[in-house]
Each structure stands twice: as C-alpha cells, then as structure tokens.
Amino acid sequence: MGESLIVYFSRTGENYGVGYVDKGNTEIVAEYVQELTGADLFKVEPTVPYSDKYDVCIKEAKERIGAAPIQATPPDLAPYDTVFIMSPIYWGTYAPEIETAIKDLDWTGKKVRVVSTHEGSGLGKMVADVTRICKGADVDKTGLAIKGSQAKSSKSAVANWL
Ligand SMILES: Cc1cc2nc3c(=O)[nH]c(=O)nc-3n(C[C@H](O)[C@H](O)[C@H](O)COP(=O)(O)O)c2cc1C
C-alpha cells in the first residue's frame, strides 16, 4: 500500500448521545485509522466554529449546506494513493465543510474510502456525494459507518474493514 491521507471533520461540544465532549466521535475513529495505516491526518476546520450547543449547531449546519467556508484546504494529493474521507453525518450526508474541502482537489486515479460516524443514518448519502464530487477517483462503494456513541470501542471494526 502507498501513502495515505485522512481528510476528516469532527466537532467538540454538546452532541447527541454523548453529552459534552472534548474530542469528537469522528476524530476518535480517524485516529484509529491513522494508527492502523500510518496515514497523514488533515482536519477540516470551519472558518466560523459551530456552536457548542447541539440544537443551535443543527440549524447552523443546515444553513451551511453548499456554502461552508474552511480555514485551510487539504494538502496537494499528488503524494497519496489513497484518501480516507471521514465525517459525521449531518442532515443525511457529510458535514458541509467536507464538500468545501474536497471539491477543488485533483482526484484523478486516487483510491477513496469513506467513513462516517452517525446516530442511525449509517453512511447516508455520503458515498454517492463523494463519488459525485471527487471526479476521476476510484471510490470504494462499501464504506464504513460507525455509530458515534460507540466510536471509542470501534478499533477492531476499523481494523477489520481496513
Ligand atoms: C448538525 C448535526 C446533524 C446531524 N445529522 C444526523 C443525521 O442526519 N443522521 C444521523 O444518523 N446522525 C446525525 N447527527 C449525529 C452525528 O452524525 C453523530 O453524533 C456523529 O458521530 C458526530 O460526529 P463528531 O463527534 O465527530 O462531530 C447529526 C449531528 C449534528 C451535530
């Protein structure tokens, strides 16, 4: 296996099923993927942080669909063979900041593997949306969906999927 990159989004604060957290569910799983593959990690950060309050964040996320500025774009993909795209499910697909992060990269010939954390939607439309946005990529249609509240105990599920 060649070089890999993890592009992920994850939020701290109050969240569904886990209370107030200092580390988001997707970040916990991203660190397992990093540990097991040696991939480089890139965290997508919104320009304006989401509210700490879950019910406010829900509304903010809906307003950001299609227009979600980020602090920095991921690195050039040239050195990488495989890119893991990892996100919580927001409104049925990846967080809107993920689309901003991935939409202008050169995906030609890259292997892409999708991981979600969620509270019931599984992968939602994430694989379809990644396939639509990452033109020229070879997207693994299986993907991996981890229930957010079970992120800490997901290491063996991640290892099996890898
Ligand atoms: C704005 C928002 C929207 C969400 N929408 C969904 C959803 O549509 N389906 C679902 O199963 N979970 C949904 N969730 C739950 C998150 O996907 C889940 O808690 C996830 O593990 C959070 O990851 P994080 O801690 O890395 O941010 C939503 C959570 C938030 C904050």
The ligand as an SDF file (V2000), in Angstrom:
LIG
                    3D

 31 33  0  0  0  0  0  0  0  0999 V2000
  -25.7050   19.1650   12.8050 C   0  0  0  0  0  0  0  0  0  0  0  0
  -25.8730   17.6890   13.0480 C   0  0  0  0  0  0  0  0  0  0  0  0
  -26.6240   16.9280   12.1780 C   0  0  0  0  0  0  0  0  0  0  0  0
  -26.7480   15.5500   12.3580 C   0  0  0  0  0  0  0  0  0  0  0  0
  -27.4660   14.8170   11.4550 N   0  0  0  0  0  0  0  0  0  0  0  0
  -27.5090   13.4610   11.5810 C   0  0  0  0  0  0  0  0  0  0  0  0
  -28.1950   12.6650   10.6170 C   0  0  0  0  0  0  0  0  0  0  0  0
  -28.8000   13.1590    9.6630 O   0  0  0  0  0  0  0  0  0  0  0  0
  -28.1660   11.3120   10.7910 N   0  0  0  0  0  0  0  0  0  0  0  0
  -27.5270   10.7050   11.8410 C   0  0  0  0  0  0  0  0  0  0  0  0
  -27.5440    9.4830   11.9320 O   0  0  0  0  0  0  0  0  0  0  0  0
  -26.8530   11.4520   12.7590 N   0  0  0  0  0  0  0  0  0  0  0  0
  -26.8290   12.8050   12.6510 C   0  0  0  0  0  0  0  0  0  0  0  0
  -26.1310   13.5470   13.5710 N   0  0  0  0  0  0  0  0  0  0  0  0
  -25.3320   12.8460   14.6100 C   0  0  0  0  0  0  0  0  0  0  0  0
  -23.8430   12.8240   14.2320 C   0  0  0  0  0  0  0  0  0  0  0  0
  -23.6600   12.3250   12.9280 O   0  0  0  0  0  0  0  0  0  0  0  0
  -23.0470   11.9260   15.2010 C   0  0  0  0  0  0  0  0  0  0  0  0
  -23.2700   12.3060   16.5170 O   0  0  0  0  0  0  0  0  0  0  0  0
  -21.5560   11.9640   14.8760 C   0  0  0  0  0  0  0  0  0  0  0  0
  -20.9050   10.8660   15.4870 O   0  0  0  0  0  0  0  0  0  0  0  0
  -20.8750   13.2530   15.3180 C   0  0  0  0  0  0  0  0  0  0  0  0
  -19.5170   13.1990   14.9960 O   0  0  0  0  0  0  0  0  0  0  0  0
  -18.4110   14.1770   15.6300 P   0  0  0  0  0  0  0  0  0  0  0  0
  -18.4540   13.9680   17.1180 O   0  0  0  0  0  0  0  0  0  0  0  0
  -17.1370   13.7110   15.0310 O   0  0  0  0  0  0  0  0  0  0  0  0
  -18.7400   15.5780   15.2260 O   0  0  0  0  0  0  0  0  0  0  0  0
  -26.0750   14.9240   13.4420 C   0  0  0  0  0  0  0  0  0  0  0  0
  -25.3530   15.7030   14.3470 C   0  0  0  0  0  0  0  0  0  0  0  0
  -25.2440   17.0660   14.1710 C   0  0  0  0  0  0  0  0  0  0  0  0
  -24.4300   17.8910   15.1380 C   0  0  0  0  0  0  0  0  0  0  0  0
  1  2  1  0
  2  3  1  0
  2 30  2  0
  3  4  2  0
  4  5  1  0
  4 28  1  0
  5  6  2  0
  6  7  1  0
  6 13  1  0
  7  8  2  0
  7  9  1  0
  9 10  1  0
 10 11  2  0
 10 12  1  0
 12 13  2  0
 13 14  1  0
 14 15  1  0
 14 28  1  0
 15 16  1  0
 16 17  1  0
 16 18  1  0
 18 19  1  0
 18 20  1  0
 20 21  1  0
 20 22  1  0
 22 23  1  0
 23 24  1  0
 24 25  2  0
 24 26  1  0
 24 27  1  0
 28 29  2  0
 29 30  1  0
 30 31  1  0
M  END
$$$$
